[in-house]
Amino acid sequence: MTRKISISLPDDLAEHLDNVENASAYIAEALRRRRNADRVREHFAARGLIITDEGMARAREKLRAAEERQRQGRKARAEGSA
């Protein structure tokens, strides 16, 4: 079952949705992801581990850096075997 609702968005987000094939599905997926993230944070907080936005940003940056090192290593190995 679905419900139709009206929301207001900042211009940049509204413009982004103008280019999305199914804005309702896009927004629903974003809300599900946020709800799941909130549940994970609540789960950890109940056990004494607080996950902050800053901590998540640091973790994402570390992951990006590790992925970049892996890409560079694969590139170097490919160039070395060529």
Backbone as CSV, one residue per row, in Angstrom:
resi,resn,N_x,N_y,N_z,CA_x,CA_y,CA_z,C_x,C_y,C_z
1,MET,0.840,-1.167,0.000,0.000,0.000,0.000,0.896,1.245,0.000
2,THR,0.481,2.263,-0.666,1.236,3.510,-0.715,0.321,4.670,-0.357
3,ARG,0.952,5.759,0.051,0.238,7.008,0.341,0.906,8.125,-0.421
4,LYS,0.133,9.043,-0.881,0.676,10.219,-1.545,0.855,11.313,-0.497
5,ILE,2.066,11.888,-0.469,2.338,12.987,0.450,3.001,14.118,-0.323
6,SER,2.992,15.264,0.258,3.635,16.429,-0.344,4.779,16.846,0.569
7,ILE,5.949,17.076,-0.007,7.101,17.512,0.771,7.744,18.714,0.100
8,SER,8.491,19.456,0.868,9.265,20.576,0.330,10.730,20.207,0.424
9,LEU,11.475,20.503,-0.633,12.901,20.191,-0.694,13.688,21.420,-1.116
10,PRO,14.949,21.487,-0.701,15.814,22.551,-1.217,15.926,22.421,-2.742
11,ASP,16.166,23.515,-3.398,16.213,23.524,-4.864,17.177,22.490,-5.442
12,ASP,18.367,22.350,-4.840,19.342,21.425,-5.423,18.841,19.982,-5.382
13,LEU,18.136,19.610,-4.322,17.607,18.249,-4.248,16.426,18.057,-5.182
14,ALA,15.585,19.056,-5.265,14.449,18.979,-6.183,14.937,18.859,-7.625
15,GLU,15.976,19.613,-7.981,16.538,19.524,-9.334,17.136,18.153,-9.586
16,HIS,17.765,17.582,-8.583,18.314,16.226,-8.735,17.187,15.241,-9.037
17,LEU,16.088,15.357,-8.317,14.962,14.442,-8.536,14.338,14.625,-9.914
18,ASP,14.491,15.816,-10.489,13.975,16.033,-11.847,14.640,15.091,-12.847
19,ASN,15.854,14.623,-12.520,16.611,13.767,-13.425,16.548,12.288,-13.043
20,VAL,15.718,11.949,-12.080,15.577,10.570,-11.626,14.319,9.986,-12.262
21,GLU,14.434,8.760,-12.761,13.295,8.152,-13.460,12.072,7.989,-12.558
22,ASN,12.282,7.516,-11.331,11.165,7.286,-10.414,11.506,7.935,-9.078
23,ALA,11.123,9.196,-8.934,11.485,9.958,-7.746,10.918,9.323,-6.478
24,SER,9.728,8.785,-6.523,9.132,8.166,-5.336,9.962,6.978,-4.871
25,ALA,10.369,6.119,-5.782,11.185,4.955,-5.428,12.544,5.400,-4.913
26,TYR,13.106,6.425,-5.517,14.408,6.956,-5.108,14.348,7.465,-3.667
27,ILE,13.322,8.246,-3.377,13.157,8.788,-2.030,12.871,7.673,-1.038
28,ALA,12.036,6.714,-1.407,11.722,5.594,-0.513,12.992,4.820,-0.158
29,GLU,13.855,4.577,-1.142,15.108,3.861,-0.882,16.016,4.668,0.046
30,ALA,16.083,5.973,-0.173,16.898,6.822,0.700,16.369,6.786,2.134
31,LEU,15.070,6.823,2.301,14.485,6.762,3.644,14.734,5.410,4.304
32,ARG,14.629,4.332,3.529,14.916,3.000,4.088,16.364,2.899,4.550
33,ARG,17.272,3.413,3.748,18.689,3.385,4.135,18.918,4.193,5.412
34,ARG,18.311,5.359,5.496,18.461,6.199,6.686,17.861,5.508,7.904
35,ARG,16.683,4.910,7.732,16.039,4.208,8.843,16.915,3.059,9.324
36,ASN,17.487,2.306,8.389,18.376,1.205,8.762,19.618,1.715,9.481
37,ALA,20.194,2.801,9.006,21.373,3.384,9.660,21.024,3.842,11.070
38,ASP,19.859,4.446,11.234,19.428,4.882,12.566,19.274,3.681,13.496
39,ARG,18.728,2.592,12.981,18.571,1.384,13.800,19.926,0.813,14.217
40,VAL,20.888,0.827,13.309,22.228,0.334,13.650,22.834,1.207,14.745
41,ARG,22.716,2.519,14.598,23.243,3.429,15.620,22.560,3.181,16.967
42,GLU,21.251,2.982,16.956,20.518,2.708,18.199,20.986,1.399,18.826
43,HIS,21.196,0.396,17.994,21.665,-0.914,18.471,23.009,-0.768,19.184
44,PHE,23.941,-0.066,18.549,25.255,0.116,19.156,25.181,1.012,20.387
45,ALA,24.372,2.067,20.320,24.250,2.976,21.465,23.714,2.243,22.689
46,ALA,22.792,1.315,22.481,22.244,0.538,23.593,23.325,-0.314,24.253
47,ARG,24.421,-0.539,23.531,25.522,-1.343,24.064,26.728,-0.478,24.437
48,GLY,26.504,0.846,24.466,27.535,1.755,24.934,28.484,2.278,23.875
49,LEU,28.228,2.000,22.608,29.098,2.473,21.541,28.359,3.537,20.738
50,ILE,28.820,4.756,20.837,28.172,5.871,20.147,28.867,6.090,18.805
51,ILE,28.090,6.054,17.751,28.615,6.286,16.403,28.230,7.706,16.006
52,THR,29.236,8.535,15.794,28.987,9.932,15.429,29.114,10.113,13.919
53,ASP,28.568,11.198,13.425,28.715,11.528,12.006,30.188,11.740,11.677
54,GLU,30.922,12.364,12.598,32.344,12.608,12.373,33.108,11.287,12.303
55,GLY,32.763,10.359,13.177,33.404,9.042,13.155,33.110,8.302,11.863
56,MET,31.886,8.404,11.385,31.524,7.767,10.122,32.291,8.403,8.967
57,ALA,32.441,9.720,8.984,33.186,10.412,7.924,34.644,9.950,7.924
58,ARG,35.244,9.827,9.121,36.631,9.347,9.198,36.734,7.921,8.670
59,ALA,35.777,7.075,9.015,35.800,5.689,8.557,35.655,5.627,7.037
60,ARG,34.770,6.455,6.472,34.607,6.479,5.011,35.892,6.914,4.332
61,GLU,36.558,7.919,4.907,37.812,8.404,4.322,38.882,7.322,4.377
62,LYS,38.979,6.612,5.484,39.950,5.519,5.586,39.646,4.436,4.561
63,LEU,38.362,4.127,4.380,37.975,3.121,3.393,38.325,3.578,1.985
64,ARG,38.035,4.844,1.668,38.380,5.381,0.343,39.884,5.303,0.100
65,ALA,40.673,5.655,1.109,42.130,5.622,0.968,42.614,4.186,0.754
66,ALA,42.043,3.235,1.483,42.430,1.827,1.319,42.054,1.328,-0.068
67,GLU,40.873,1.708,-0.546,40.453,1.299,-1.885,41.360,1.894,-2.949
68,GLU,41.763,3.141,-2.759,42.669,3.784,-3.717,44.026,3.080,-3.721
69,ARG,44.535,2.714,-2.553,45.797,1.964,-2.497,45.666,0.638,-3.226
70,GLN,44.535,-0.034,-3.075,44.319,-1.295,-3.787,44.299,-1.074,-5.295
71,ARG,43.596,-0.018,-5.743,43.555,0.289,-7.183,44.951,0.560,-7.720
72,GLN,45.723,1.349,-6.970,47.073,1.675,-7.403,47.937,0.422,-7.456
73,GLY,47.783,-0.464,-6.481,48.544,-1.715,-6.473,48.183,-2.601,-7.651
74,ARG,46.889,-2.707,-7.946,46.463,-3.507,-9.112,46.997,-2.898,-10.401
75,LYS,46.963,-1.574,-10.489,47.456,-0.880,-11.695,48.956,-1.143,-11.854
76,ALA,49.697,-1.025,-10.764,51.153,-1.248,-10.816,51.464,-2.673,-11.211
77,ARG,50.719,-3.632,-10.673,50.952,-5.041,-11.028,50.604,-5.296,-12.480
78,ALA,49.530,-4.669,-12.978,49.151,-4.849,-14.386,50.202,-4.244,-15.310
79,GLU,50.718,-3.093,-14.941,51.741,-2.461,-15.770,53.051,-3.252,-15.729
80,GLY,53.323,-3.866,-14.598,54.537,-4.658,-14.458,54.492,-5.952,-15.244
81,SER,53.301,-6.491,-15.441,53.187,-7.754,-16.180,52.959,-7.544,-17.659
82,ALA,52.778,-6.277,-18.058,52.512,-6.000,-19.474,53.790,-5.953,-20.293
